[in-house]
Amino acid sequence: MEKDSFFNRVYSVVRLIPEGRVTSYGAIAEYLGTKGSARMVGWAMNASHTHVIRIPAHRVVNRNGLLTGKHHFSGTKIMQQLLENEGIEVVDDQIVGFDKVFWDPAKELTIDN
């Protein structure tokens, strides 16, 4: 039950990431007050395809802008294609200009934990 609650909190944040922007697993974990649980955020992203409401999991990458979750999408280049459709350039599974498209929920949102 607790895991489901955490996953739902993650999904609530991910749904707020604007089109054309990305964030990291760690930034979400820190925003939720669970710094150090970036891996758990990753697990939530891996399970997001089973969620009833669409979760833009392609907008969550590792702290260096690498598409580490790409193998959880239905095709090998789907994550990259989704990001490129939003105007984000990706070369060799790395977001180009990561710092310019990075969206930090701690700076963009207020929290009601």
Secondary structure, DSSP 8 states (H G I E B T S, - for coil): -HHHHHHHHHHHHHTTS-TT-BEEHHHHHHHTT-TT-HHHHHHHHHHGGGSSS---GGGEE-TTSB-TTGGGSSSTTHHHHHHHHTT--EETTEETTHHHHB--HHHH-----
